[in-house]
Amino acid sequence: MSSLRKLSAIYIAAASAYAVAIACSHDPALAVKAKYTGAQALRIGGDVAIALDEHVIRPGWAIARVEGADLYRRIAQAMKPQPAQMAQSQAAPQAKTPPETNPVVAQRPAKRPVPHVIATQQPPALRPAITEPRVTAGATPPRPRVDLELAPQTTAPPQTTSSIPNPPAADNHQPSPAELARVSDRLRDSLTAEMLANFDLFLYVSKAESGPWAQRMYVFDKKADGNLVMLYNWPVSTGREKVEYNAAGLRLPSYTPTGYYELDPRRFYTHYNSIQWNQPMPYAMFFNWVHDGAKTGLAIHGATGSDIALLGTRASAGCVRLAPQNAQLLFNLIRNHYKGDVPLFDFDRRTATMANNGLLLHDASGHLEYAHGYRVLVFIENFGGENVVAALF
């Protein structure tokens, strides 16, 4: 019985491959889908089997059945014996023969029906097909759908501070009171009254390449009187700011976009593995940002391995990296102390993109729209804290 099952499995696999080959050779649009679906296998994992069955296997079987039926008809027609022509001799006496009641007439093979295939455009590269529901002002926003490219991976437990292979060197960058006042003032000046009133923890990140604030995160807590008090000052690594190829040969951007971002309460993972870059992301906190109809993979997470020594430089694929112990501290701090209702950012239905310029969503009466999450606001800008007074001379 086991041998029969193995033979059956081999037969089904071979037949499916044959069906896919026939389908792709007869339908260029289907070939494009097959090629795109294969590329998605590197990013979507097990879900690609569903896409293969829907977009390749089933259409392939449909075309294969038509091709098989047509081939059978042609073979049957070729093997059918032709009726013998009865030779009539002029010298033989004429004999009455029964009239032909069913003459064989040579017929052309039936025209092969062409399956109806809906022409589609080639899917855009590097973005999953799932899109985010659009949010309109004055209505309760629907629960966002989960992006297949960002589903959590089942892997080994996260690293702890005791198992870090290359612990970061001591960070001796302690801002002076004057410099700290400048950072605090710049952050406060960048916030609207609504943002300052509705968030309690502010993460100011400089993605600049040079300057005293470059590649650093300043963590500010808002006190009851509205003052911002700095809790932590850490080195980070933001994006390499270029387009490059990953290990699978896909061309991907490694930019860290500037702007204001909330954290997605449904995407907090103590351990996560990047599908696109095949890199661990311990204590990942993803941004709640939709761009071009898809949830992005931007997050704050811990650095691992040799990337720890690169903190303080542009070295990530777009995320904001921290030292592992700092990422764990921030992860637990936010989850344990900053839950609450937060205002939603505005949503542009034309571009299917969530605002990251600080514009919040209001209903028809002018009131803010809220959702449950974390009262944490991330502000990223390309400013290194250069000495403005010295730059004038």
N, C-alpha and C positions, 0 to 999 in steps of 0.2 A: 504493500500500500504506500509506503514512504517513497519508493522509487517512482510509482505512478504520480504521486504529488509533485515530485521534483520535475518529472518530464512535463507535467501540466504547467508548472510555473515557467519552465524554459520555453514551452510553446507559446504561452500567453505573452511573455516578454518579447520573443522574436516576432510574433504577430503584431504586437503594438509598435515595435520599431519599424516593421514593414509598413504599417498603416501610416505612421508619422512620415516616413520617407515618401510614400505616394502622395500624401496630402501636401507636403511642402513642395514637391515637384510640380504639382498642378495648381497650387495657389500661392503666389508670392506673398500675399497679405498674411496667410497662415504661417509662411516661413519666417516672416518678421516677428510674428507673435511667438513662435517657437524659440527663436534666437533671444528675444527679450526675456521670455520665461526662464530660459537657461541661465541668463545672467542674474536674474532675480534669485536663483537658488542660492547664490553665495550670500545673500543678504536676508532673505526671508526664511530660510531654513525649511522646516517641514511644511509650511503653508504652500510651497511651490507645487506640491503634489496635487493640490486642489486646482491650482491654475493650469497645470499640465492636463489634468483630466477634462477641464472645462473648455480650454482653448486649443488643445492639440489632439489629445487622444480621441475624444468623442467626434470632433470634426474629421479626424483622420480615419476613424472606423467608417464614418458615413461615406467618405469618398472611396475607401477601399471596398466597401460593399458594392458600390456602383461599378467600380472598375472590375471587381470579380464577376459580377453578373454579366457585364458586357463581354469579358473574356470567355466566360462559359458559353454564351450564345454564339460567339464566333467559332469556337472549337466545335460545338455541336453542328453548326451549319457546315463547317468544312468536312466533318466526318460523315455526314448524312449521304447515303449512296444516291447517285444520280439515276433517274429512270432510264432504262435502256430504250434506245430509239428502235422502234420496230421497222425493220427494212421491208419495204414493199417491192416485190419483184414484178416487173411489168409482164414477164412471161407467165407468172403464176395466175391461176384462175382467180378472179375476183371473188372474195368471200366476204360475206357480210360480218362485220365485227361490231360489237356493241359500241355505241358512242362513248367517248371519254366524258365521264361525269365529274372527275376530280383532277383536272390537269395540274401538273406541278409547274408553278411559275417561279422563276428566279427572283428572289426578293433581296433587297438590301438589308443589312443588319439594322435592327432598330436603333434609332439615334440615342446615344447615351445621355440620360438626363444629367444636367449640370446642377450640383447642389447650390442652393442660394447662400452666398457668403456676403455678409455685410462688410463693406469696405470701411476700414478704420485707419486712422492716422497712427503712425508709429508712436508708441508710448514714450513720454519724455524720460531721458536717462536720469538715474540716481534719485528717483523719487517714487515712492510707492503709490499705488493707484487709489488708496483709501484717502478720502478728504475729510476735512473737519466741517461739521455742520455750521452753517452761517448763523450769525447772531444779529438780530435787528434791534434797534433801539426801542425801548418801551415794552419789551417782552422778556419773559424769563428765559435765559439762554439754555438750550438743550444740553444734556450731558455729552461732552465730547467723546468721539469714538477713539479707540486706542490704535496707534500707528503700528502695523505689522513689523516695520523695520526696528521698533523699540521695545518689543516684548522681552521681559526679563529672561536671562539665561540661567540654566541650572548648572552651576559650576562649583568649584571648591569653596570652602569658607573664606571670608575676606582676611587679608593680612591684618595683623595687629602690630602695635608699636614694638612688641618684643621680637617679632619675626621680620622686621624690616632689614633687607640685606645691606642697604646703603643709607643709614640714617642721615638726615640733612644736617649740615653744619649749623652751629648756633647762629641765629640771626641777631646781629648786634645793631640793627637799624632801629634806633629809638628816636622818634621825631622829637625835636625840641618843642617847647610850649608854643613858640611862634609858628613853627611849621604845622603843628597839630591844629592850631587855630585857623591856619590857611586852608587846610584840608576840610575842616568842619564847615568853614564859611563857604567854600566852593560847593560842597554838597548841599548845604541849606539853600544857597542861591539857585541851585538847579532844580529844586523841588517846588511844585505848586502848593498852594495852601491845602488843597484836597489830598495830595499825596502825603504831606507832612501830618495831616490829621488822621489818616486812615492806615498808616503803617507804623510799626513799633521798632523794627530792626532794619537798618540800612547797611547794605554792603556796597561800598564804593570801590570799584576796580579800575585801575589805570592799565590800559593795554599798550601804553606808549613803549617805544623801544629804548628810550633814554630819558634821563631826568631823575630827580630824587624820589619821585612817586612811581616811577615806571615799574611795571610788572609787580604791583603790590595790591593787596586788598586791605581796606580799612573797615572794621566792623564797628558800627555806632548803634548804641541803644538809646531810645528816646525815653526820657524821664517824664514824670508826671507834670513837671512845669514846662515841658516842650523842649528842654535843652538836649543836645546830642552829646553823649559821652562815649568816647572811644573805648571799646572792650579789647580789641585785638588789632594787630598790625602785622600782616604776614606776607611773605613773598609768594608769588603765583607764577604760573606760565599760561599765557593766552596763545591764540592761534599763530601759526607760522606765517599767515597772511600771504598765501600763494595757492595755486592750483597744482596738485601733484597726483601721483598714482599710488594706489594702495597695493597690498600684496597680491590681490586678485587681478590687478591690471586695470581697475576702474579709475577714471579720472575724477577726482573729488576736490572740492575747495577746503582750505584749512583756515578760514577767516573767523574772527570773533567779531560779530557785529556790535556796534555801539548802540546805546539806548537804555530804556527802562524795562525791567522784566520782573514778573512774579514767578514763584516756584509752583510747580504742578504737584498738588498734594497726592495725586494718584501715582506719581512716578518718583518715589523715594526708595532706593534700594541700597541695602548694606553691601551688596556685591552685585556687580553688573559687568557684562562683557560687551564691548563695542562690536557689532556685527560688521560694520564697514571697515574698521581698522584692526579688528581682531586684537584688541588691547583691553586689559582689565580696567574697570572704573569703580574702585571701592568707594562706598559712601556717596553714591551718585544722587544728586538733587537736580532734576531736569527743569528747564525753564518751561513755563506755561505760555508758549509762543507758537502761533500758527503762521506759516509763511507759504504763500501760493497754494493754500488748501491742504497743507500737510503739517503735522506736528514735527517740529525740528528736534534734532538730537543734541542740542546745546545743553550743557549741564555744568555744575560745579562738582568736582570729585577729587579724590586723592590720586597723587602720582604714585607710580610703582617702578621698581627696578632702577635702571639707569636714568629714568626721567626725573627722579628725585633730585639728582645733582644739577639738573637744568633749571630748577625753580629760580625765578628772577630773570628769565629770558623767554623770548617767544619760541615755544617748543611744542605746543599742543596742536591737535587737529581742529581746534576751534573752541573747545571747552575751556573752562577756568580750572586749572589744576592747583591743588594745595598739597602740602606735606601730609602724609597719611594721618598722623596724629591730629593735625589741625582740621582735616576734613572730618574725622570722626567726632571731634569736639563740636564743630559747627553743626554737623548733622544731628547730634543728640540735643544740642541747645535749641535748635529750631523746632524739632519735633516735640520737645517737652515743654516749651515755654511760650511759643508764639502762634498757637492755633487760634483761629477766629475768622470772622467774616471780613472779606477784603473786596474792594471795588474791582470791577472788571474793566479791562482796557477796551477801547473802541475797536470795532471790526469793520473793515472795508469789504463790502460784499462784491465789489467789482474785481478786486484783486485777490479775494479770499485770504486776506492777510490781516493779522492782528496788529494794532498800533503798538509801536515801541518808542514813540516820541513823547510819552507822558499823557496822551489824550485819553481820558476815562470815558466810560459808557454811561449815558444818562437816559432816563426814560422820557416819555412824552411830557411829563410834568417837570422835567429838569432835575429829578432826583437820581442819585447814583444807583447803578445796578450792582448787587453784591452776590457773592458766592462764598461757600465755606472753603477755607484754605489756610495759608500761613501768612501772618501779617509781616511779611518780609519783602522789601523792595531792593532789587539789584540794579545798580546804576553803573554802566560801563562807558568809559570815554577814552579817547586817544589823547590824553594830556599827561605829561610827565612831571608837572609841578615845577616847570622852569622858573627861574628867578625873573619875574616880570620887570622889576626895577633895573636889574643889570642888563636886560635885553634892550633897554632904551638907549644905552650908551655904546 
